[in-house]
Amino acid sequence: MSLSGNVAKALASVLALLLITVIWWLVFFSPKRDAIDAAKAEKESAALREETLRSRLAQLNEIKDNELSYLFAIGQMESSIPATPQADAFIEDITFLAETTGVELSAITLTPPVADPDTGGFEVPVSLSIEGEYFEVLGFLYGVEALDRLVRVDSIGLNPLPTPDAVQVEEPSGDDDGTGDVTEPRVRANADLLAVDITMRIFTRSPAAGSSAGNATTVPPSGEPVEDGSGGEGI
C-alpha cells in the first residue's frame, strides 16, 4: 500500500471521528446542557420566590402579633381625627372643660372644614374666648392638650380684664352642720382675671355633608348655637 493511500485513510478516519463527535454534541450533549441550565435557572427562581414568601410570612406574623396594638392605634385615630367634623361633640367637650376648670366660656366659633392638600384630610378652624384666673386658664389649656380630639393651638392672646372693682364670686365651701355644702361668697380681685382669645384647629378625614363655606357655627355665652353667615347649614 502506498504512503498516499495510508494518509487518505487516516484523514478519512479523523473526519469520521469529527463527524461522530459533532453528531453526539448536537444530538445528546447540547440538549442535556440546555436542560441543566434551565433546571439551574428554575432552582434559583424557586429559591428567590421562597425567600420572598418567607419575608412576607414574617411580616404577616408580625402584624398578627401586634394586632391589638394596631386596633388600639386605629381606635385612637378614630377619636383624635374622626371621619366627620363632629362639631357638636367638640363644643360639648370644650364647654365641659370650661366648667370643670372654672373659666367662663364667652364664645366658641367653628368654621367649615378646609381641605389640607398635604395630608388629604380637612382642618376645622376654631376660635374661642374665655375669662378666668391665671391658674384656671392654665388648667383649661392643659385640658385642651389632654382632649382625645387632636387639637393644634395656633395662637393665645392674654389680656387682663379692665374692670376696676373687685368681683364677688360664690363657690361651695365646707359643711358646717353635716347636711351638705353651703355657699359662701369669695372676693376675687379683677387684677387676677384674664380675658383669653385662642385660635386653634381640629382635624377630620372628610367634610360634613351639606357644609357651607360661607357659614360658621358660633356658641355665645348662652350656650345656644347660632349661624354666622348668609344661609346654609354650617358645620
C-alpha positions in Angstrom: 0.0 0.0 0.0 1.4 3.4 -0.9 2.0 6.2 1.5 -0.6 8.4 -0.1 -3.2 5.7 0.5 -2.4 5.5 4.2 -2.6 9.2 4.6 -6.0 9.2 2.9 -7.3 6.5 5.2 -6.0 8.4 8.2 -7.7 11.6 7.1 -10.9 9.7 6.5 -10.8 8.3 10.0 -10.2 11.7 11.5 -13.1 13.2 9.6 -15.3 10.4 10.6 -14.4 10.8 14.2 -15.0 14.5 14.0 -18.4 13.9 12.3 -19.4 11.5 15.1 -18.3 14.0 17.7 -20.4 16.7 16.1 -23.4 14.5 15.9 -23.0 13.4 19.5 -22.7 17.1 20.6 -25.8 18.1 18.6 -28.0 15.1 19.5 -27.0 14.3 23.0 -24.8 16.7 24.9 -26.2 20.2 23.8 -29.8 19.4 24.7 -28.7 17.9 28.0 -26.7 21.1 28.8 -29.6 23.3 27.9 -31.9 21.3 30.2 -29.3 21.5 33.0 -29.1 25.3 32.6 -32.9 25.6 32.6 -33.1 23.5 35.7 -30.5 25.7 37.5 -32.4 28.8 36.5 -35.7 27.4 37.8 -34.0 26.4 41.0 -32.6 29.9 41.5 -36.1 31.4 40.7 -37.7 29.0 43.2 -35.2 30.0 45.8 -36.0 33.7 45.2 -39.7 33.0 45.5 -39.2 31.1 48.7 -37.2 33.9 50.2 -39.9 36.4 49.2 -42.7 34.2 50.7 -40.7 33.8 53.9 -40.3 37.5 54.2 -44.0 38.1 53.6 -44.9 35.4 56.1 -42.6 37.1 58.7 -44.4 40.4 58.0 -47.9 38.7 58.4 -46.8 37.1 61.7 -45.6 40.4 62.9 -48.9 42.0 62.1 -50.7 39.2 63.8 -48.5 39.5 66.9 -49.2 43.3 67.0 -52.9 43.1 66.1 -54.1 44.5 69.4 -51.6 47.4 69.1 -52.9 48.2 65.6 -56.5 48.0 66.7 -55.7 50.3 69.6 -54.0 52.8 67.2 -57.0 52.7 64.9 -59.3 53.4 67.8 -57.1 56.3 68.8 -57.2 57.7 65.3 -61.0 57.5 65.3 -61.0 59.6 68.5 -58.3 62.1 67.5 -59.2 62.5 63.8 -62.8 61.4 63.3 -64.4 60.7 59.9 -66.7 63.7 60.2 -66.1 67.1 62.0 -68.4 66.3 65.0 -68.6 69.9 65.8 -71.3 69.5 68.4 -69.3 66.9 70.3 -66.3 69.1 70.3 -68.3 72.1 71.6 -69.6 69.9 74.4 -66.1 68.8 75.3 -64.9 72.4 75.4 -68.0 73.5 77.4 -67.5 70.7 80.0 -63.8 71.6 80.2 -64.6 75.2 80.9 -67.0 74.3 83.6 -64.6 71.9 85.3 -61.6 74.2 85.3 -63.7 77.3 86.4 -63.2 79.5 83.4 -66.1 81.3 81.7 -66.6 80.4 78.1 -67.6 83.6 76.3 -67.9 82.3 72.8 -66.6 79.5 70.5 -66.7 79.6 66.7 -66.1 76.7 64.3 -65.8 77.5 60.6 -66.4 74.9 57.9 -63.7 72.4 57.1 -60.8 73.4 54.9 -59.0 70.8 52.7 -55.3 70.2 53.5 -53.6 69.2 50.3 -50.5 67.9 52.2 -52.4 65.2 54.2 -55.6 64.8 52.2 -57.7 65.5 55.3 -59.5 68.6 56.4 -58.9 71.2 59.1 -61.7 73.0 61.1 -60.5 76.4 62.3 -61.8 77.2 65.8 -61.7 80.4 67.8 -62.9 80.8 71.4 -62.8 83.3 74.2 -62.6 82.6 77.9 -62.3 84.5 81.1 -60.8 83.3 84.4 -57.9 83.4 86.8 -54.4 82.6 85.7 -54.3 79.0 87.1 -57.9 78.4 85.9 -56.8 79.4 82.4 -53.7 77.3 82.7 -55.8 74.3 83.7 -58.1 74.9 80.7 -55.1 74.9 78.3 -53.7 71.7 79.8 -57.2 70.2 79.4 -57.3 71.2 75.7 -54.0 69.4 75.3 -55.3 66.3 77.0 -58.5 66.0 74.9 -59.0 62.8 72.9 -59.5 65.0 69.8 -56.3 66.2 68.1 -56.1 69.9 68.6 -53.4 72.3 67.3 -53.3 75.6 69.1 -52.2 78.4 66.7 -52.3 81.5 69.0 -53.2 82.6 72.5 -53.9 86.2 73.4 -53.9 87.1 77.2 -55.3 90.4 78.4 -56.1 91.4 82.0 -59.7 92.5 82.4 -60.0 96.3 82.7 -62.8 96.3 85.4 -61.5 98.3 88.4 -63.8 96.8 91.1 -63.5 93.6 92.9 -65.7 90.7 91.9 -67.7 88.7 94.4 -67.9 85.0 93.4 -70.0 82.4 95.2 -68.5 79.0 95.5 -69.1 75.8 97.6 -67.3 75.8 101.0 -67.2 73.4 103.9 -70.2 71.9 105.6 -71.0 73.5 108.9 -73.9 71.3 110.1 -73.3 68.0 108.3 -76.3 68.4 106.0 -74.4 69.3 102.8 -72.3 72.0 101.2 -73.1 75.6 101.9 -72.3 78.6 99.6 -70.2 81.4 100.9 -69.0 84.5 98.9 -65.4 84.8 97.9 -64.0 88.1 96.8 -61.7 87.9 93.8 -59.6 90.8 92.6 -60.1 91.8 89.0 -56.3 92.1 88.6 -56.2 88.3 88.7 -58.8 87.9 85.9 -57.7 87.4 82.3 -59.5 87.5 79.1 -58.1 84.9 76.7 -58.6 84.6 73.0 -57.5 81.3 71.5 -57.3 80.2 67.8 -56.9 76.5 67.1 -57.6 73.8 64.6 -59.2 70.4 64.8 -59.0 67.8 62.1 -61.3 65.4 60.3 -61.0 62.9 57.5 -63.9 64.3 55.5 -66.1 67.4 55.5 -69.7 67.3 56.8 -72.4 66.6 54.3 -74.0 69.8 53.2 -71.4 72.1 54.8 -71.3 75.7 53.5 -68.0 77.6 53.1 -69.7 80.8 53.9 -71.0 80.0 57.4 -69.7 79.3 60.9 -71.1 77.6 64.0 -70.9 80.0 66.9 -71.9 79.4 70.5 -72.5 82.6 72.5 -72.4 82.8 76.3 -76.0 81.5 76.4 -74.8 78.2 75.0 -77.2 78.2 72.1 -75.5 77.7 68.7 -76.2 80.3 66.0 -75.2 80.5 62.4 -72.8 83.3 61.3 -73.3 83.9 57.5 -75.9 84.2 54.9 -77.9 80.9 54.6 -76.6 77.4 54.5 -76.3 74.8 57.2 -72.8 75.5 58.7 -70.8 72.6 60.0 
